[in-house]
């Protein structure tokens, strides 16, 4: 069974989100948009666009963190078959959160790693 197929997004919180967004824009050239992040479009080895993107964003720190963990970041991993992977992770004894979300953006589930970091699993909609 194929598990993770790539990184869908990296989300982290900052004490001063606008200042940190500006730093990344000025020093690393990341095109930070008004919503606090950017979408890196994927390309093949020749630079031609392919389906898919990786979201990167910084948001203001919240007192509850990216609940239910106090970690200031969360990585979103792309997966091929979310429902099967969640079933297997539960069978393997992983801490999978009970809620799942399905919307026009795809299917989402969350698991907590052994260090207490919340990880988002995402099955994109067909064609992405």
N, C-alpha and C positions, 0 to 999 in steps of 0.2 A: 504494500500500500504506500502510495506517495504521501508524504506528510507536508512539510513546508516547501513551497515552491519559490519563495522570494520574500522580500520585505515590502510591505504595502505602505508603511508609514512609520515615522518616528515622531513621538509627541513628548514634549517635556515642558515643565513649568519653571518659571523664574521669578525671583523676588521683584525684579524690575523688567518685565517682559518687553516693553517698548525699547528700553536701552539695549537689552541683549539682542533683540531683533535688528536694531540699527547697527550693532557691532558686527553681526554676521553679514549684513548687507554691505557694510563699508569694507570689511577686511577679507571676507571670503567670497564676496560677489553673489551671495544668495539673493535672489529676487523676492524678498519678503513682501507679500501683499498686505493689504489693509486688514485682512482677517487674521494675520499673525503667522502666516506660513507661505509655502510655495508647493507646487506640484512639479516634480522632476519627471519629465516625459522620457520614456524608454526609447532607445535606439539600438539598431544592430551594429555590428562591427564596422560597417561602412557609414554609419551616422544616419541611416534611414530610419524614420520613426516606425515603431512597432506598437501593438496594443499594450497598454499598461503604463502605470506611473507610480511613483513613490511620493507620498505626502510627507512633508516636514513642517512641524509647527512648534511655536513657543507660545504658551499662554500664561497668564498671571498665576502665581502659586495660590492654591486653595488650602484652607486649613485641613481639609480631609484628604489632601493629596489626590492621586488618581485612584480613588477608593476601589477596593477596600485595603489598599496598601499605603504606606507613607512615602513610597518611592516617588521622586519628582519626574520620572519618565515612564513611558510605556512604548513598547515596540509592537507594531501591527505586522503580523506575518501572513502572507498570502498562503492559502491552502487550496487543494484541489477538491476535496470532499469533506466539508465541515462536519456533517452529521456523523459520518463514519469515524473521523478522527476523534471527535468528542467522546464517542462510545468507547473507542480503544483507550484513550487517555484515562477515562474513568476506570476501565478494567485494569489498567496498569497502576492504579492507586494515586493518580495525580489529583490535585485540588482544582477541580473544574467548577466554576461558578454556575449556579443553577439557571440563571437567565441567559437566553439566546435572543438575538434580534434578527429579523428578516425585513428588509425594505428594498426600495429601488436601488440602493447602494450595495446590496449584497447581503450575505449572511454573516453574522458576528457571534463569537463566543469568547469567553475569557478563562484563562487558567493562571494560577499562581505558581511561580517557580519555587524551588527549595529555599531561595534567599528572600522570598516574600515579594518579589516583583510581579506586578500584574502584566500579563501578556495578552494581547488581543489577537484572535485568530479570525481571518477574514476570507470568505469565499466570494470572490467578485461576481457580479452578474455575468451571464453568458456574453462572450465577445470582448471581455476586458482582460 
